[in-house]
């Protein structure tokens, strides 16, 4: 999100003062990477005992040089509250992004690597324990349905996903990519003609890939807007039309295309009937090997 959503760090750090942060872990014991918005790369995280914590700062917003993120890793006990100090640093902690080289393996950890192919079909190959897992992603769009008087579902809007057809068209061709590798994460930034996508891996591909896409102003022609969609495909995973999405950020729910477990579904809107709100995570799982991608 925009840097303006963290006024505490943006008003306090430039004055040379520290910010006290409280982080609550409502789940079980775990090790997690924290992310906090800061105005520049001159930031360092300490625990309450004054011990310096390994800190990475990434400024990946090409439209705002003050839109930066601090990343640091910490271990939480179950249902616990941890405190940290975010202080101004004399030397910048900002990681400098470099151009992504295609077909070059980049190290995630000692047993995991990632490489990209080309802009036309943005394919990523993840190597884990010597085994390659391939997936690609792209951006598409559909015209949205705008007839508010229609008897079956009404027009598409904030709470209704209803495109005019089942067919989609390409959106925002990728034009450049860069990468940064820190102590807490590997981040790839992909610039498109109408979007910017940041992909983050927090030192272990088993924890999933975080994908964050910023969409520029949407076209609005002939009284109809568009629905922009991020399409992720993993051709070497056989999931039998089954996938899993989070339910309000809590537990994962099993989804099967054109199917409902509690009643017989007679689908009339095939696209909108298979889209679900995702607030945190989505994944697919191979029915034979158990390999997951999410």
One Martini backbone bead per residue (centre of mass of N, CA, C, O) as a GRO file, in nm:
protein
  294
    1UNK     BB    1   0.104   0.030   0.003
    2UNK     BB    2   0.106   0.333   0.085
    3UNK     BB    3   0.312   0.531   0.279
    4UNK     BB    4   0.070   0.700   0.420
    5UNK     BB    5  -0.014   0.441   0.615
    6UNK     BB    6   0.261   0.540   0.805
    7UNK     BB    7   0.284   0.804   1.007
    8UNK     BB    8   0.479   0.727   1.237
    9UNK     BB    9   0.740   0.694   1.057
   10UNK     BB   10   0.716   0.967   0.882
   11UNK     BB   11   0.731   1.166   1.148
   12UNK     BB   12   0.973   1.039   1.331
   13UNK     BB   13   1.239   0.955   1.181
   14UNK     BB   14   1.320   1.243   1.057
   15UNK     BB   15   1.370   1.343   1.374
   16UNK     BB   16   1.552   1.106   1.516
   17UNK     BB   17   1.335   0.899   1.610
   18UNK     BB   18   1.187   0.642   1.766
   19UNK     BB   19   0.994   0.335   1.716
   20UNK     BB   20   0.743   0.161   1.875
   21UNK     BB   21   0.676  -0.191   1.834
   22UNK     BB   22   0.381  -0.398   1.815
   23UNK     BB   23   0.356  -0.763   1.787
   24UNK     BB   24   0.099  -0.988   1.710
   25UNK     BB   25   0.050  -1.345   1.779
   26UNK     BB   26  -0.235  -1.559   1.719
   27UNK     BB   27  -0.062  -1.805   1.686
   28UNK     BB   28   0.170  -2.013   1.661
   29UNK     BB   29   0.473  -2.102   1.665
   30UNK     BB   30   0.701  -1.877   1.483
   31UNK     BB   31   0.861  -1.767   1.178
   32UNK     BB   32   0.881  -1.421   1.069
   33UNK     BB   33   0.824  -1.166   0.834
   34UNK     BB   34   0.852  -0.828   0.857
   35UNK     BB   35   0.654  -0.524   0.760
   36UNK     BB   36   0.757  -0.173   0.711
   37UNK     BB   37   0.699   0.157   0.671
   38UNK     BB   38   0.930   0.392   0.510
   39UNK     BB   39   1.099   0.688   0.381
   40UNK     BB   40   1.378   0.519   0.390
   41UNK     BB   41   1.700   0.349   0.424
   42UNK     BB   42   1.731   0.482   0.729
   43UNK     BB   43   1.693   0.179   0.891
   44UNK     BB   44   1.659   0.013   1.222
   45UNK     BB   45   1.635  -0.290   1.405
   46UNK     BB   46   1.535  -0.357   1.751
   47UNK     BB   47   1.529  -0.483   2.042
   48UNK     BB   48   1.459  -0.430   2.384
   49UNK     BB   49   1.784  -0.492   2.443
   50UNK     BB   50   1.949  -0.365   2.180
   51UNK     BB   51   1.948  -0.565   1.951
   52UNK     BB   52   2.048  -0.625   1.643
   53UNK     BB   53   1.858  -0.656   1.343
   54UNK     BB   54   1.826  -0.785   1.050
   55UNK     BB   55   1.804  -0.539   0.781
   56UNK     BB   56   1.575  -0.458   0.515
   57UNK     BB   57   1.555  -0.226   0.231
   58UNK     BB   58   1.278  -0.151   0.003
   59UNK     BB   59   1.253   0.056  -0.306
   60UNK     BB   60   0.991  -0.022  -0.553
   61UNK     BB   61   0.871   0.264  -0.617
   62UNK     BB   62   0.884   0.445  -0.916
   63UNK     BB   63   0.684   0.699  -0.808
   64UNK     BB   64   0.820   0.666  -0.498
   65UNK     BB   65   1.108   0.712  -0.305
   66UNK     BB   66   0.949   0.699  -0.008
   67UNK     BB   67   0.855   0.399  -0.076
   68UNK     BB   68   0.926   0.185   0.189
   69UNK     BB   69   1.067  -0.133   0.316
   70UNK     BB   70   1.083  -0.320   0.609
   71UNK     BB   71   1.283  -0.613   0.687
   72UNK     BB   72   1.226  -0.877   0.937
   73UNK     BB   73   1.325  -1.144   1.154
   74UNK     BB   74   1.113  -1.348   1.373
   75UNK     BB   75   1.024  -1.503   1.684
   76UNK     BB   76   0.726  -1.667   1.793
   77UNK     BB   77   0.508  -1.717   2.018
   78UNK     BB   78   0.223  -1.822   2.121
   79UNK     BB   79   0.024  -1.576   2.179
   80UNK     BB   80   0.208  -1.306   2.127
   81UNK     BB   81   0.415  -1.016   2.234
   82UNK     BB   82   0.621  -0.799   2.044
   83UNK     BB   83   0.911  -0.583   2.067
   84UNK     BB   84   1.026  -0.284   1.883
   85UNK     BB   85   1.288  -0.088   1.733
   86UNK     BB   86   1.272   0.198   1.518
   87UNK     BB   87   1.563   0.340   1.373
   88UNK     BB   88   1.779   0.556   1.281
   89UNK     BB   89   2.034   0.553   1.034
   90UNK     BB   90   2.347   0.638   0.914
   91UNK     BB   91   2.312   0.398   0.720
   92UNK     BB   92   2.201   0.252   0.459
   93UNK     BB   93   1.962  -0.040   0.395
   94UNK     BB   94   1.936  -0.029   0.101
   95UNK     BB   95   1.846  -0.216  -0.169
   96UNK     BB   96   1.975  -0.277  -0.488
   97UNK     BB   97   1.841  -0.293  -0.790
   98UNK     BB   98   1.866  -0.529  -1.057
   99UNK     BB   99   1.883  -0.667  -1.342
  100UNK     BB  100   1.728  -0.924  -1.488
  101UNK     BB  101   1.847  -1.246  -1.566
  102UNK     BB  102   1.796  -1.469  -1.790
  103UNK     BB  103   1.854  -1.801  -1.706
  104UNK     BB  104   1.930  -1.730  -1.402
  105UNK     BB  105   2.022  -1.848  -1.103
  106UNK     BB  106   1.872  -1.770  -0.790
  107UNK     BB  107   1.925  -1.752  -0.457
  108UNK     BB  108   1.745  -1.852  -0.168
  109UNK     BB  109   1.907  -2.111  -0.084
  110UNK     BB  110   2.096  -2.394  -0.069
  111UNK     BB  111   1.822  -2.558  -0.217
  112UNK     BB  112   1.722  -2.282  -0.366
  113UNK     BB  113   1.592  -2.168  -0.687
  114UNK     BB  114   1.559  -1.894  -0.937
  115UNK     BB  115   1.406  -1.846  -1.270
  116UNK     BB  116   1.377  -1.672  -1.582
  117UNK     BB  117   1.279  -1.615  -1.913
  118UNK     BB  118   1.036  -1.405  -2.028
  119UNK     BB  119   0.805  -1.160  -2.122
  120UNK     BB  120   0.585  -1.306  -2.290
  121UNK     BB  121   0.623  -1.574  -2.087
  122UNK     BB  122   0.624  -1.561  -1.754
  123UNK     BB  123   0.870  -1.777  -1.648
  124UNK     BB  124   0.916  -1.988  -1.360
  125UNK     BB  125   1.196  -2.156  -1.195
  126UNK     BB  126   1.193  -2.389  -0.930
  127UNK     BB  127   1.453  -2.509  -0.715
  128UNK     BB  128   1.411  -2.816  -0.516
  129UNK     BB  129   1.620  -3.049  -0.438
  130UNK     BB  130   1.675  -3.071  -0.772
  131UNK     BB  131   1.376  -2.979  -0.841
  132UNK     BB  132   1.157  -2.873  -1.088
  133UNK     BB  133   0.934  -2.581  -1.088
  134UNK     BB  134   0.667  -2.463  -1.295
  135UNK     BB  135   0.568  -2.119  -1.368
  136UNK     BB  136   0.316  -1.880  -1.474
  137UNK     BB  137   0.237  -1.530  -1.556
  138UNK     BB  138  -0.047  -1.304  -1.604
  139UNK     BB  139  -0.244  -1.043  -1.763
  140UNK     BB  140  -0.595  -0.986  -1.761
  141UNK     BB  141  -0.922  -0.917  -1.926
  142UNK     BB  142  -1.265  -0.804  -1.865
  143UNK     BB  143  -1.560  -0.713  -1.936
  144UNK     BB  144  -1.811  -0.556  -1.773
  145UNK     BB  145  -2.120  -0.574  -1.643
  146UNK     BB  146  -2.377  -0.289  -1.692
  147UNK     BB  147  -2.670  -0.412  -1.631
  148UNK     BB  148  -2.877  -0.321  -1.365
  149UNK     BB  149  -3.162  -0.465  -1.487
  150UNK     BB  150  -3.080  -0.737  -1.458
  151UNK     BB  151  -3.214  -1.036  -1.323
  152UNK     BB  152  -2.911  -1.185  -1.318
  153UNK     BB  153  -2.718  -1.010  -1.075
  154UNK     BB  154  -2.641  -0.775  -1.229
  155UNK     BB  155  -2.389  -0.568  -1.195
  156UNK     BB  156  -2.078  -0.499  -1.184
  157UNK     BB  157  -1.859  -0.471  -0.883
  158UNK     BB  158  -1.740  -0.463  -0.567
  159UNK     BB  159  -1.932  -0.750  -0.502
  160UNK     BB  160  -1.934  -0.819  -0.823
  161UNK     BB  161  -1.837  -1.077  -1.049
  162UNK     BB  162  -1.925  -0.975  -1.399
  163UNK     BB  163  -1.874  -1.067  -1.697
  164UNK     BB  164  -1.960  -1.078  -2.043
  165UNK     BB  165  -1.745  -1.319  -2.067
  166UNK     BB  166  -1.521  -1.604  -2.092
  167UNK     BB  167  -1.327  -1.412  -2.229
  168UNK     BB  168  -0.990  -1.307  -2.254
  169UNK     BB  169  -0.738  -1.047  -2.238
  170UNK     BB  170  -0.462  -0.893  -2.266
  171UNK     BB  171  -0.260  -0.728  -1.998
  172UNK     BB  172   0.009  -0.576  -1.956
  173UNK     BB  173   0.297  -0.575  -2.081
  174UNK     BB  174   0.601  -0.683  -2.024
  175UNK     BB  175   0.928  -0.485  -2.002
  176UNK     BB  176   1.059  -0.527  -1.705
  177UNK     BB  177   1.329  -0.639  -1.471
  178UNK     BB  178   1.404  -0.689  -1.117
  179UNK     BB  179   1.647  -0.750  -0.843
  180UNK     BB  180   1.657  -0.859  -0.491
  181UNK     BB  181   1.898  -0.961  -0.226
  182UNK     BB  182   1.861  -1.057   0.102
  183UNK     BB  183   1.833  -1.174   0.433
  184UNK     BB  184   1.490  -1.196   0.412
  185UNK     BB  185   1.481  -1.168   0.083
  186UNK     BB  186   1.327  -1.209  -0.244
  187UNK     BB  187   1.292  -0.962  -0.515
  188UNK     BB  188   1.060  -0.909  -0.786
  189UNK     BB  189   1.037  -0.662  -1.046
  190UNK     BB  190   0.752  -0.593  -1.266
  191UNK     BB  191   0.713  -0.417  -1.561
  192UNK     BB  192   0.438  -0.266  -1.710
  193UNK     BB  193   0.228  -0.080  -1.910
  194UNK     BB  194  -0.007  -0.094  -1.636
  195UNK     BB  195   0.204  -0.228  -1.426
  196UNK     BB  196   0.315  -0.353  -1.092
  197UNK     BB  197   0.521  -0.630  -0.984
  198UNK     BB  198   0.566  -0.806  -0.671
  199UNK     BB  199   0.796  -1.062  -0.572
  200UNK     BB  200   0.808  -1.277  -0.276
  201UNK     BB  201   1.077  -1.447  -0.093
  202UNK     BB  202   1.122  -1.595   0.243
  203UNK     BB  203   1.382  -1.813   0.220
  204UNK     BB  204   1.116  -2.004   0.137
  205UNK     BB  205   0.913  -2.166  -0.088
  206UNK     BB  206   0.723  -2.321   0.119
  207UNK     BB  207   0.580  -2.035   0.205
  208UNK     BB  208   0.564  -1.904  -0.061
  209UNK     BB  209   0.428  -1.646  -0.280
  210UNK     BB  210   0.440  -1.301  -0.302
  211UNK     BB  211   0.182  -1.108  -0.469
  212UNK     BB  212   0.207  -0.763  -0.596
  213UNK     BB  213  -0.033  -0.552  -0.766
  214UNK     BB  214  -0.017  -0.256  -0.956
  215UNK     BB  215  -0.278  -0.054  -1.089
  216UNK     BB  216  -0.358   0.146  -1.309
  217UNK     BB  217  -0.556   0.318  -1.469
  218UNK     BB  218  -0.859   0.240  -1.594
  219UNK     BB  219  -1.036   0.172  -1.854
  220UNK     BB  220  -1.323   0.377  -2.001
  221UNK     BB  221  -1.547   0.242  -2.234
  222UNK     BB  222  -1.865   0.275  -2.328
  223UNK     BB  223  -1.958   0.245  -2.016
  224UNK     BB  224  -1.708   0.033  -1.968
  225UNK     BB  225  -1.520  -0.167  -1.786
  226UNK     BB  226  -1.269  -0.361  -1.608
  227UNK     BB  227  -1.132  -0.690  -1.539
  228UNK     BB  228  -0.850  -0.763  -1.356
  229UNK     BB  229  -0.619  -1.047  -1.401
  230UNK     BB  230  -0.436  -1.292  -1.231
  231UNK     BB  231  -0.243  -1.544  -1.397
  232UNK     BB  232  -0.176  -1.873  -1.273
  233UNK     BB  233   0.055  -2.131  -1.396
  234UNK     BB  234   0.098  -2.504  -1.351
  235UNK     BB  235   0.168  -2.759  -1.571
  236UNK     BB  236   0.296  -2.984  -1.344
  237UNK     BB  237   0.000  -2.970  -1.212
  238UNK     BB  238  -0.246  -3.200  -1.082
  239UNK     BB  239  -0.581  -3.084  -0.959
  240UNK     BB  240  -0.873  -3.151  -1.056
  241UNK     BB  241  -1.022  -2.864  -1.023
  242UNK     BB  242  -0.853  -2.793  -0.756
  243UNK     BB  243  -0.870  -2.557  -0.479
  244UNK     BB  244  -0.738  -2.306  -0.238
  245UNK     BB  245  -0.886  -2.084   0.005
  246UNK     BB  246  -0.926  -1.836   0.205
  247UNK     BB  247  -1.120  -1.761   0.509
  248UNK     BB  248  -1.089  -1.459   0.621
  249UNK     BB  249  -0.775  -1.536   0.701
  250UNK     BB  250  -0.785  -1.834   0.816
  251UNK     BB  251  -0.897  -2.083   0.660
  252UNK     BB  252  -0.898  -2.340   0.434
  253UNK     BB  253  -1.074  -2.390   0.120
  254UNK     BB  254  -1.237  -2.608  -0.079
  255UNK     BB  255  -1.226  -2.603  -0.443
  256UNK     BB  256  -1.459  -2.669  -0.716
  257UNK     BB  257  -1.533  -2.669  -1.028
  258UNK     BB  258  -1.865  -2.660  -1.059
  259UNK     BB  259  -1.895  -2.689  -0.726
  260UNK     BB  260  -2.098  -2.806  -0.440
  261UNK     BB  261  -2.124  -2.975  -0.134
  262UNK     BB  262  -2.450  -2.886  -0.054
  263UNK     BB  263  -2.518  -2.867  -0.372
  264UNK     BB  264  -2.655  -2.860  -0.687
  265UNK     BB  265  -2.493  -2.726  -0.957
  266UNK     BB  266  -2.625  -2.481  -1.208
  267UNK     BB  267  -2.445  -2.324  -1.423
  268UNK     BB  268  -2.458  -1.980  -1.583
  269UNK     BB  269  -2.183  -1.846  -1.448
  270UNK     BB  270  -1.875  -1.959  -1.492
  271UNK     BB  271  -1.684  -1.740  -1.390
  272UNK     BB  272  -1.815  -1.616  -1.128
  273UNK     BB  273  -1.868  -1.913  -1.001
  274UNK     BB  274  -1.516  -1.941  -0.972
  275UNK     BB  275  -1.493  -1.698  -0.779
  276UNK     BB  276  -1.286  -1.584  -0.497
  277UNK     BB  277  -1.211  -1.445  -0.212
  278UNK     BB  278  -0.872  -1.310  -0.139
  279UNK     BB  279  -0.683  -1.213   0.153
  280UNK     BB  280  -0.406  -1.421   0.149
  281UNK     BB  281  -0.464  -1.723   0.004
  282UNK     BB  282  -0.349  -1.957  -0.261
  283UNK     BB  283  -0.384  -2.309  -0.384
  284UNK     BB  284  -0.225  -2.593  -0.530
  285UNK     BB  285  -0.251  -2.966  -0.575
  286UNK     BB  286  -0.103  -3.256  -0.629
  287UNK     BB  287  -0.253  -3.575  -0.647
  288UNK     BB  288   0.027  -3.743  -0.655
  289UNK     BB  289   0.278  -3.573  -0.504
  290UNK     BB  290   0.185  -3.300  -0.325
  291UNK     BB  291   0.248  -3.057  -0.472
  292UNK     BB  292   0.275  -2.707  -0.410
  293UNK     BB  293   0.107  -2.393  -0.519
  294UNK     BB  294   0.101  -2.032  -0.363
   0.00000   0.00000   0.00000
